[in-house]
Amino acid sequence: MSLIPEIKPQQSIELLKELHILTRDGKINQDTRRKLKQVYHLYQFIEPLLQDVLNDKGELTLADHGA
């Protein structure tokens, strides 16, 4: 289990480091804490839509076009 409350138990710490959400030593700063909160909020919004597509089509491809 992570000592950082924003990090969910099933999340990959190494992936979060690669994405620069966590520092190399596994810490989180205030800017990335806010960014992670935004990502969680977006996910809560789109998760039911993603599930509907998966139920209907059986598969789903996502592309990140963020700048």
Secondary structure, 3 states (H helix, E strand, C coil): CCCCCCCCCCCCHHHHHHCCCCCCCCCCCHHHHHHHHHHHHHHHHHHHHHHHHHHHHCCCCCCCCCC
